[in-house]
């Protein structure tokens, strides 16, 4: 009887854990960048216990940030969980890629959302990252369910990706974006 109770308790805990949202740090190999790139991904409550496909939001960090800026400094998981619980948003997958540079301050060589010498980041994002994410996770892979947003440098990337690739995004939200100059 004791074993049965422990088994039931373990199943209840496992079921409850699978129903919770998750924020995970991951990596993918980029042929274009010639290195691994990190990203954080928010999987909504119930993701693990269903076969449902979800809309996706690509959330870009600002300069001096990384893929962990939204989760740590922005309290992303807590805020997203609350918004979804209150019914102010449909459940979605939120992906936070890393466009930080090399070196200790993540702002040295090769950073940002645009193609530069030895840093074809825009090509990486469009040609490798989005396809990788959308075949690795259960995402509705079409324009109507794909959005992009970002802060500061990420807002700049958001605005230009939406203008350069209108076939990819249904909506864009650049927040405090630097909008002068060209990428």
Biotite code that builds the C-alpha atoms (Angstrom):
import biotite.structure as struc

atoms = struc.array([
    struc.Atom([0.000, 0.000, 0.000], chain_id="A", res_id=1, res_name="UNK", atom_name="CA", element="C"),
    struc.Atom([2.832, 2.343, 0.873], chain_id="A", res_id=2, res_name="UNK", atom_name="CA", element="C"),
    struc.Atom([4.415, 1.767, -2.559], chain_id="A", res_id=3, res_name="UNK", atom_name="CA", element="C"),
    struc.Atom([1.115, 2.464, -4.283], chain_id="A", res_id=4, res_name="UNK", atom_name="CA", element="C"),
    struc.Atom([0.741, 5.761, -2.402], chain_id="A", res_id=5, res_name="UNK", atom_name="CA", element="C"),
    struc.Atom([4.305, 6.754, -3.320], chain_id="A", res_id=6, res_name="UNK", atom_name="CA", element="C"),
    struc.Atom([3.647, 5.875, -6.961], chain_id="A", res_id=7, res_name="UNK", atom_name="CA", element="C"),
    struc.Atom([0.439, 7.932, -7.010], chain_id="A", res_id=8, res_name="UNK", atom_name="CA", element="C"),
    struc.Atom([2.219, 10.871, -5.346], chain_id="A", res_id=9, res_name="UNK", atom_name="CA", element="C"),
    struc.Atom([5.062, 10.662, -7.877], chain_id="A", res_id=10, res_name="UNK", atom_name="CA", element="C"),
    struc.Atom([2.579, 10.617, -10.762], chain_id="A", res_id=11, res_name="UNK", atom_name="CA", element="C"),
    struc.Atom([0.721, 13.644, -9.364], chain_id="A", res_id=12, res_name="UNK", atom_name="CA", element="C"),
    struc.Atom([3.992, 15.567, -9.023], chain_id="A", res_id=13, res_name="UNK", atom_name="CA", element="C"),
    struc.Atom([5.099, 14.547, -12.532], chain_id="A", res_id=14, res_name="UNK", atom_name="CA", element="C"),
    struc.Atom([1.733, 15.550, -14.013], chain_id="A", res_id=15, res_name="UNK", atom_name="CA", element="C"),
    struc.Atom([1.774, 18.910, -12.223], chain_id="A", res_id=16, res_name="UNK", atom_name="CA", element="C"),
    struc.Atom([5.342, 19.566, -13.372], chain_id="A", res_id=17, res_name="UNK", atom_name="CA", element="C"),
    struc.Atom([4.471, 18.771, -16.983], chain_id="A", res_id=18, res_name="UNK", atom_name="CA", element="C"),
    struc.Atom([1.586, 21.254, -16.864], chain_id="A", res_id=19, res_name="UNK", atom_name="CA", element="C"),
    struc.Atom([3.836, 24.144, -15.806], chain_id="A", res_id=20, res_name="UNK", atom_name="CA", element="C"),
    struc.Atom([5.527, 26.510, -18.205], chain_id="A", res_id=21, res_name="UNK", atom_name="CA", element="C"),
    struc.Atom([9.264, 26.185, -18.686], chain_id="A", res_id=22, res_name="UNK", atom_name="CA", element="C"),
    struc.Atom([12.077, 28.561, -19.578], chain_id="A", res_id=23, res_name="UNK", atom_name="CA", element="C"),
    struc.Atom([15.064, 26.699, -20.989], chain_id="A", res_id=24, res_name="UNK", atom_name="CA", element="C"),
    struc.Atom([18.530, 27.750, -22.137], chain_id="A", res_id=25, res_name="UNK", atom_name="CA", element="C"),
    struc.Atom([19.631, 25.916, -25.282], chain_id="A", res_id=26, res_name="UNK", atom_name="CA", element="C"),
    struc.Atom([22.262, 25.954, -28.043], chain_id="A", res_id=27, res_name="UNK", atom_name="CA", element="C"),
    struc.Atom([22.291, 25.312, -31.755], chain_id="A", res_id=28, res_name="UNK", atom_name="CA", element="C"),
    struc.Atom([25.152, 24.972, -34.209], chain_id="A", res_id=29, res_name="UNK", atom_name="CA", element="C"),
    struc.Atom([25.329, 27.656, -36.914], chain_id="A", res_id=30, res_name="UNK", atom_name="CA", element="C"),
    struc.Atom([27.176, 26.920, -40.133], chain_id="A", res_id=31, res_name="UNK", atom_name="CA", element="C"),
    struc.Atom([26.863, 30.556, -41.202], chain_id="A", res_id=32, res_name="UNK", atom_name="CA", element="C"),
    struc.Atom([28.388, 31.935, -37.992], chain_id="A", res_id=33, res_name="UNK", atom_name="CA", element="C"),
    struc.Atom([30.782, 29.013, -37.594], chain_id="A", res_id=34, res_name="UNK", atom_name="CA", element="C"),
    struc.Atom([29.903, 28.547, -33.931], chain_id="A", res_id=35, res_name="UNK", atom_name="CA", element="C"),
    struc.Atom([27.232, 27.532, -31.474], chain_id="A", res_id=36, res_name="UNK", atom_name="CA", element="C"),
    struc.Atom([24.661, 30.183, -30.652], chain_id="A", res_id=37, res_name="UNK", atom_name="CA", element="C"),
    struc.Atom([22.650, 30.154, -27.472], chain_id="A", res_id=38, res_name="UNK", atom_name="CA", element="C"),
    struc.Atom([19.003, 30.995, -27.035], chain_id="A", res_id=39, res_name="UNK", atom_name="CA", element="C"),
    struc.Atom([16.367, 30.900, -24.315], chain_id="A", res_id=40, res_name="UNK", atom_name="CA", element="C"),
    struc.Atom([12.921, 29.505, -25.018], chain_id="A", res_id=41, res_name="UNK", atom_name="CA", element="C"),
    struc.Atom([9.686, 29.825, -23.070], chain_id="A", res_id=42, res_name="UNK", atom_name="CA", element="C"),
    struc.Atom([7.342, 26.844, -23.440], chain_id="A", res_id=43, res_name="UNK", atom_name="CA", element="C"),
    struc.Atom([3.808, 27.572, -22.192], chain_id="A", res_id=44, res_name="UNK", atom_name="CA", element="C"),
    struc.Atom([1.943, 25.612, -19.573], chain_id="A", res_id=45, res_name="UNK", atom_name="CA", element="C"),
    struc.Atom([0.729, 22.344, -21.048], chain_id="A", res_id=46, res_name="UNK", atom_name="CA", element="C"),
    struc.Atom([3.313, 22.253, -23.848], chain_id="A", res_id=47, res_name="UNK", atom_name="CA", element="C"),
    struc.Atom([4.769, 18.945, -22.654], chain_id="A", res_id=48, res_name="UNK", atom_name="CA", element="C"),
    struc.Atom([1.462, 17.139, -22.286], chain_id="A", res_id=49, res_name="UNK", atom_name="CA", element="C"),
    struc.Atom([-0.127, 17.984, -25.636], chain_id="A", res_id=50, res_name="UNK", atom_name="CA", element="C"),
    struc.Atom([0.638, 17.682, -29.325], chain_id="A", res_id=51, res_name="UNK", atom_name="CA", element="C"),
    struc.Atom([-0.693, 21.150, -30.042], chain_id="A", res_id=52, res_name="UNK", atom_name="CA", element="C"),
    struc.Atom([1.301, 23.598, -32.193], chain_id="A", res_id=53, res_name="UNK", atom_name="CA", element="C"),
    struc.Atom([1.769, 27.145, -30.899], chain_id="A", res_id=54, res_name="UNK", atom_name="CA", element="C"),
    struc.Atom([2.246, 30.656, -32.266], chain_id="A", res_id=55, res_name="UNK", atom_name="CA", element="C"),
    struc.Atom([5.750, 32.038, -31.780], chain_id="A", res_id=56, res_name="UNK", atom_name="CA", element="C"),
    struc.Atom([7.227, 35.364, -30.700], chain_id="A", res_id=57, res_name="UNK", atom_name="CA", element="C"),
    struc.Atom([10.905, 36.052, -31.380], chain_id="A", res_id=58, res_name="UNK", atom_name="CA", element="C"),
    struc.Atom([12.033, 38.441, -28.619], chain_id="A", res_id=59, res_name="UNK", atom_name="CA", element="C"),
    struc.Atom([15.309, 40.287, -29.301], chain_id="A", res_id=60, res_name="UNK", atom_name="CA", element="C"),
    struc.Atom([17.538, 41.691, -26.538], chain_id="A", res_id=61, res_name="UNK", atom_name="CA", element="C"),
    struc.Atom([19.259, 45.078, -26.530], chain_id="A", res_id=62, res_name="UNK", atom_name="CA", element="C"),
    struc.Atom([22.951, 45.983, -26.766], chain_id="A", res_id=63, res_name="UNK", atom_name="CA", element="C"),
    struc.Atom([25.043, 44.640, -23.879], chain_id="A", res_id=64, res_name="UNK", atom_name="CA", element="C"),
    struc.Atom([22.381, 41.969, -23.407], chain_id="A", res_id=65, res_name="UNK", atom_name="CA", element="C"),
    struc.Atom([22.268, 38.255, -24.158], chain_id="A", res_id=66, res_name="UNK", atom_name="CA", element="C"),
    struc.Atom([19.639, 35.571, -24.612], chain_id="A", res_id=67, res_name="UNK", atom_name="CA", element="C"),
    struc.Atom([19.241, 35.552, -20.822], chain_id="A", res_id=68, res_name="UNK", atom_name="CA", element="C"),
    struc.Atom([18.483, 39.279, -20.461], chain_id="A", res_id=69, res_name="UNK", atom_name="CA", element="C"),
    struc.Atom([14.709, 38.975, -20.866], chain_id="A", res_id=70, res_name="UNK", atom_name="CA", element="C"),
    struc.Atom([14.459, 36.031, -18.433], chain_id="A", res_id=71, res_name="UNK", atom_name="CA", element="C"),
    struc.Atom([16.746, 37.527, -15.765], chain_id="A", res_id=72, res_name="UNK", atom_name="CA", element="C"),
    struc.Atom([16.517, 41.326, -15.947], chain_id="A", res_id=73, res_name="UNK", atom_name="CA", element="C"),
    struc.Atom([13.051, 41.358, -17.473], chain_id="A", res_id=74, res_name="UNK", atom_name="CA", element="C"),
    struc.Atom([11.471, 38.645, -15.296], chain_id="A", res_id=75, res_name="UNK", atom_name="CA", element="C"),
    struc.Atom([10.035, 37.242, -18.527], chain_id="A", res_id=76, res_name="UNK", atom_name="CA", element="C"),
    struc.Atom([8.712, 33.934, -17.196], chain_id="A", res_id=77, res_name="UNK", atom_name="CA", element="C"),
    struc.Atom([6.849, 35.467, -14.260], chain_id="A", res_id=78, res_name="UNK", atom_name="CA", element="C"),
    struc.Atom([5.288, 38.183, -16.440], chain_id="A", res_id=79, res_name="UNK", atom_name="CA", element="C"),
    struc.Atom([4.392, 35.858, -19.324], chain_id="A", res_id=80, res_name="UNK", atom_name="CA", element="C"),
    struc.Atom([2.873, 33.293, -16.944], chain_id="A", res_id=81, res_name="UNK", atom_name="CA", element="C"),
    struc.Atom([0.722, 36.011, -15.320], chain_id="A", res_id=82, res_name="UNK", atom_name="CA", element="C"),
    struc.Atom([-0.428, 37.453, -18.660], chain_id="A", res_id=83, res_name="UNK", atom_name="CA", element="C"),
    struc.Atom([-1.396, 34.018, -19.963], chain_id="A", res_id=84, res_name="UNK", atom_name="CA", element="C"),
    struc.Atom([-3.084, 32.999, -16.699], chain_id="A", res_id=85, res_name="UNK", atom_name="CA", element="C"),
    struc.Atom([-5.174, 36.199, -16.787], chain_id="A", res_id=86, res_name="UNK", atom_name="CA", element="C"),
    struc.Atom([-6.219, 35.399, -20.355], chain_id="A", res_id=87, res_name="UNK", atom_name="CA", element="C"),
    struc.Atom([-4.612, 38.530, -21.818], chain_id="A", res_id=88, res_name="UNK", atom_name="CA", element="C"),
    struc.Atom([-2.605, 36.417, -24.256], chain_id="A", res_id=89, res_name="UNK", atom_name="CA", element="C"),
    struc.Atom([-2.997, 33.116, -26.008], chain_id="A", res_id=90, res_name="UNK", atom_name="CA", element="C"),
    struc.Atom([-0.439, 30.476, -25.078], chain_id="A", res_id=91, res_name="UNK", atom_name="CA", element="C"),
    struc.Atom([2.646, 30.837, -27.262], chain_id="A", res_id=92, res_name="UNK", atom_name="CA", element="C"),
    struc.Atom([6.276, 29.851, -27.520], chain_id="A", res_id=93, res_name="UNK", atom_name="CA", element="C"),
    struc.Atom([8.680, 32.757, -26.970], chain_id="A", res_id=94, res_name="UNK", atom_name="CA", element="C"),
    struc.Atom([12.219, 32.495, -28.308], chain_id="A", res_id=95, res_name="UNK", atom_name="CA", element="C"),
    struc.Atom([15.049, 34.788, -27.187], chain_id="A", res_id=96, res_name="UNK", atom_name="CA", element="C"),
    struc.Atom([18.122, 34.437, -29.428], chain_id="A", res_id=97, res_name="UNK", atom_name="CA", element="C"),
    struc.Atom([21.608, 35.621, -28.527], chain_id="A", res_id=98, res_name="UNK", atom_name="CA", element="C"),
    struc.Atom([23.113, 38.351, -30.700], chain_id="A", res_id=99, res_name="UNK", atom_name="CA", element="C"),
    struc.Atom([25.751, 39.372, -28.164], chain_id="A", res_id=100, res_name="UNK", atom_name="CA", element="C"),
    struc.Atom([29.333, 39.836, -29.150], chain_id="A", res_id=101, res_name="UNK", atom_name="CA", element="C"),
    struc.Atom([32.467, 38.019, -28.257], chain_id="A", res_id=102, res_name="UNK", atom_name="CA", element="C"),
    struc.Atom([34.490, 38.855, -25.187], chain_id="A", res_id=103, res_name="UNK", atom_name="CA", element="C"),
    struc.Atom([33.664, 39.447, -21.543], chain_id="A", res_id=104, res_name="UNK", atom_name="CA", element="C"),
    struc.Atom([31.334, 42.396, -22.080], chain_id="A", res_id=105, res_name="UNK", atom_name="CA", element="C"),
    struc.Atom([29.444, 40.657, -24.933], chain_id="A", res_id=106, res_name="UNK", atom_name="CA", element="C"),
    struc.Atom([29.781, 43.887, -26.873], chain_id="A", res_id=107, res_name="UNK", atom_name="CA", element="C"),
    struc.Atom([33.097, 43.386, -28.583], chain_id="A", res_id=108, res_name="UNK", atom_name="CA", element="C"),
    struc.Atom([33.565, 41.994, -32.037], chain_id="A", res_id=109, res_name="UNK", atom_name="CA", element="C"),
    struc.Atom([30.681, 40.510, -33.953], chain_id="A", res_id=110, res_name="UNK", atom_name="CA", element="C"),
    struc.Atom([27.488, 41.526, -32.234], chain_id="A", res_id=111, res_name="UNK", atom_name="CA", element="C"),
    struc.Atom([24.087, 42.731, -33.315], chain_id="A", res_id=112, res_name="UNK", atom_name="CA", element="C"),
    struc.Atom([21.284, 41.565, -35.551], chain_id="A", res_id=113, res_name="UNK", atom_name="CA", element="C"),
    struc.Atom([22.737, 42.583, -38.922], chain_id="A", res_id=114, res_name="UNK", atom_name="CA", element="C"),
    struc.Atom([25.216, 41.089, -41.339], chain_id="A", res_id=115, res_name="UNK", atom_name="CA", element="C"),
    struc.Atom([28.759, 42.387, -40.942], chain_id="A", res_id=116, res_name="UNK", atom_name="CA", element="C"),
    struc.Atom([32.145, 41.116, -42.080], chain_id="A", res_id=117, res_name="UNK", atom_name="CA", element="C"),
    struc.Atom([32.587, 37.713, -40.387], chain_id="A", res_id=118, res_name="UNK", atom_name="CA", element="C"),
    struc.Atom([29.155, 38.050, -38.747], chain_id="A", res_id=119, res_name="UNK", atom_name="CA", element="C"),
    struc.Atom([26.257, 37.133, -41.080], chain_id="A", res_id=120, res_name="UNK", atom_name="CA", element="C"),
    struc.Atom([23.728, 37.345, -38.244], chain_id="A", res_id=121, res_name="UNK", atom_name="CA", element="C"),
    struc.Atom([20.701, 38.392, -40.273], chain_id="A", res_id=122, res_name="UNK", atom_name="CA", element="C"),
    struc.Atom([21.268, 35.477, -42.648], chain_id="A", res_id=123, res_name="UNK", atom_name="CA", element="C"),
    struc.Atom([21.722, 33.186, -39.637], chain_id="A", res_id=124, res_name="UNK", atom_name="CA", element="C"),
    struc.Atom([18.479, 34.395, -38.054], chain_id="A", res_id=125, res_name="UNK", atom_name="CA", element="C"),
    struc.Atom([16.384, 34.101, -41.228], chain_id="A", res_id=126, res_name="UNK", atom_name="CA", element="C"),
    struc.Atom([17.982, 31.073, -42.908], chain_id="A", res_id=127, res_name="UNK", atom_name="CA", element="C"),
    struc.Atom([19.080, 28.927, -39.948], chain_id="A", res_id=128, res_name="UNK", atom_name="CA", element="C"),
    struc.Atom([17.554, 30.038, -36.661], chain_id="A", res_id=129, res_name="UNK", atom_name="CA", element="C"),
    struc.Atom([13.862, 30.400, -37.541], chain_id="A", res_id=130, res_name="UNK", atom_name="CA", element="C"),
    struc.Atom([13.791, 27.119, -39.525], chain_id="A", res_id=131, res_name="UNK", atom_name="CA", element="C"),
    struc.Atom([15.665, 25.305, -36.725], chain_id="A", res_id=132, res_name="UNK", atom_name="CA", element="C"),
    struc.Atom([13.291, 26.567, -34.029], chain_id="A", res_id=133, res_name="UNK", atom_name="CA", element="C"),
    struc.Atom([10.205, 25.809, -36.069], chain_id="A", res_id=134, res_name="UNK", atom_name="CA", element="C"),
    struc.Atom([11.225, 22.237, -36.839], chain_id="A", res_id=135, res_name="UNK", atom_name="CA", element="C"),
    struc.Atom([12.564, 21.512, -33.330], chain_id="A", res_id=136, res_name="UNK", atom_name="CA", element="C"),
    struc.Atom([9.535, 22.784, -31.385], chain_id="A", res_id=137, res_name="UNK", atom_name="CA", element="C"),
    struc.Atom([5.806, 22.497, -32.065], chain_id="A", res_id=138, res_name="UNK", atom_name="CA", element="C"),
    struc.Atom([5.333, 25.871, -33.693], chain_id="A", res_id=139, res_name="UNK", atom_name="CA", element="C"),
    struc.Atom([2.769, 26.946, -36.254], chain_id="A", res_id=140, res_name="UNK", atom_name="CA", element="C"),
    struc.Atom([5.265, 27.812, -38.956], chain_id="A", res_id=141, res_name="UNK", atom_name="CA", element="C"),
    struc.Atom([3.532, 30.519, -40.930], chain_id="A", res_id=142, res_name="UNK", atom_name="CA", element="C"),
    struc.Atom([3.423, 34.294, -41.062], chain_id="A", res_id=143, res_name="UNK", atom_name="CA", element="C"),
    struc.Atom([0.004, 34.573, -39.385], chain_id="A", res_id=144, res_name="UNK", atom_name="CA", element="C"),
    struc.Atom([1.320, 33.039, -36.163], chain_id="A", res_id=145, res_name="UNK", atom_name="CA", element="C"),
    struc.Atom([4.869, 34.447, -36.137], chain_id="A", res_id=146, res_name="UNK", atom_name="CA", element="C"),
    struc.Atom([5.707, 37.780, -34.476], chain_id="A", res_id=147, res_name="UNK", atom_name="CA", element="C"),
    struc.Atom([8.873, 39.644, -33.543], chain_id="A", res_id=148, res_name="UNK", atom_name="CA", element="C"),
    struc.Atom([9.632, 42.215, -30.836], chain_id="A", res_id=149, res_name="UNK", atom_name="CA", element="C"),
    struc.Atom([12.743, 43.710, -29.316], chain_id="A", res_id=150, res_name="UNK", atom_name="CA", element="C"),
    struc.Atom([14.209, 46.391, -27.089], chain_id="A", res_id=151, res_name="UNK", atom_name="CA", element="C"),
    struc.Atom([16.744, 49.041, -28.159], chain_id="A", res_id=152, res_name="UNK", atom_name="CA", element="C"),
    struc.Atom([19.217, 47.238, -30.452], chain_id="A", res_id=153, res_name="UNK", atom_name="CA", element="C"),
    struc.Atom([16.639, 44.444, -30.556], chain_id="A", res_id=154, res_name="UNK", atom_name="CA", element="C"),
    struc.Atom([13.961, 46.980, -31.470], chain_id="A", res_id=155, res_name="UNK", atom_name="CA", element="C"),
    struc.Atom([16.132, 48.117, -34.358], chain_id="A", res_id=156, res_name="UNK", atom_name="CA", element="C"),
    struc.Atom([16.507, 44.492, -35.448], chain_id="A", res_id=157, res_name="UNK", atom_name="CA", element="C"),
    struc.Atom([12.751, 43.999, -35.077], chain_id="A", res_id=158, res_name="UNK", atom_name="CA", element="C"),
    struc.Atom([11.868, 46.977, -37.272], chain_id="A", res_id=159, res_name="UNK", atom_name="CA", element="C"),
    struc.Atom([14.318, 46.085, -40.006], chain_id="A", res_id=160, res_name="UNK", atom_name="CA", element="C"),
    struc.Atom([13.579, 42.347, -40.025], chain_id="A", res_id=161, res_name="UNK", atom_name="CA", element="C"),
    struc.Atom([9.865, 43.146, -40.330], chain_id="A", res_id=162, res_name="UNK", atom_name="CA", element="C"),
    struc.Atom([10.521, 45.575, -43.207], chain_id="A", res_id=163, res_name="UNK", atom_name="CA", element="C"),
    struc.Atom([13.070, 43.393, -45.003], chain_id="A", res_id=164, res_name="UNK", atom_name="CA", element="C"),
    struc.Atom([11.167, 40.141, -44.524], chain_id="A", res_id=165, res_name="UNK", atom_name="CA", element="C"),
    struc.Atom([7.458, 41.056, -44.501], chain_id="A", res_id=166, res_name="UNK", atom_name="CA", element="C"),
    struc.Atom([6.626, 37.554, -45.718], chain_id="A", res_id=167, res_name="UNK", atom_name="CA", element="C"),
    struc.Atom([7.801, 36.155, -42.356], chain_id="A", res_id=168, res_name="UNK", atom_name="CA", element="C"),
    struc.Atom([6.118, 38.214, -39.625], chain_id="A", res_id=169, res_name="UNK", atom_name="CA", element="C"),
    struc.Atom([2.472, 39.069, -38.975], chain_id="A", res_id=170, res_name="UNK", atom_name="CA", element="C"),
    struc.Atom([3.382, 41.733, -36.450], chain_id="A", res_id=171, res_name="UNK", atom_name="CA", element="C"),
    struc.Atom([6.374, 43.565, -35.071], chain_id="A", res_id=172, res_name="UNK", atom_name="CA", element="C"),
    struc.Atom([6.873, 45.596, -31.910], chain_id="A", res_id=173, res_name="UNK", atom_name="CA", element="C"),
    struc.Atom([10.114, 47.596, -31.790], chain_id="A", res_id=174, res_name="UNK", atom_name="CA", element="C"),
    struc.Atom([10.513, 49.008, -28.261], chain_id="A", res_id=175, res_name="UNK", atom_name="CA", element="C"),
    struc.Atom([12.755, 52.091, -27.834], chain_id="A", res_id=176, res_name="UNK", atom_name="CA", element="C"),
    struc.Atom([14.416, 51.223, -31.122], chain_id="A", res_id=177, res_name="UNK", atom_name="CA", element="C"),
    struc.Atom([17.332, 53.205, -32.474], chain_id="A", res_id=178, res_name="UNK", atom_name="CA", element="C"),
    struc.Atom([16.002, 54.122, -35.913], chain_id="A", res_id=179, res_name="UNK", atom_name="CA", element="C"),
    struc.Atom([18.804, 56.185, -37.451], chain_id="A", res_id=180, res_name="UNK", atom_name="CA", element="C"),
    struc.Atom([21.406, 54.934, -39.872], chain_id="A", res_id=181, res_name="UNK", atom_name="CA", element="C"),
    struc.Atom([21.328, 51.760, -41.863], chain_id="A", res_id=182, res_name="UNK", atom_name="CA", element="C"),
    struc.Atom([22.240, 48.295, -40.704], chain_id="A", res_id=183, res_name="UNK", atom_name="CA", element="C"),
])
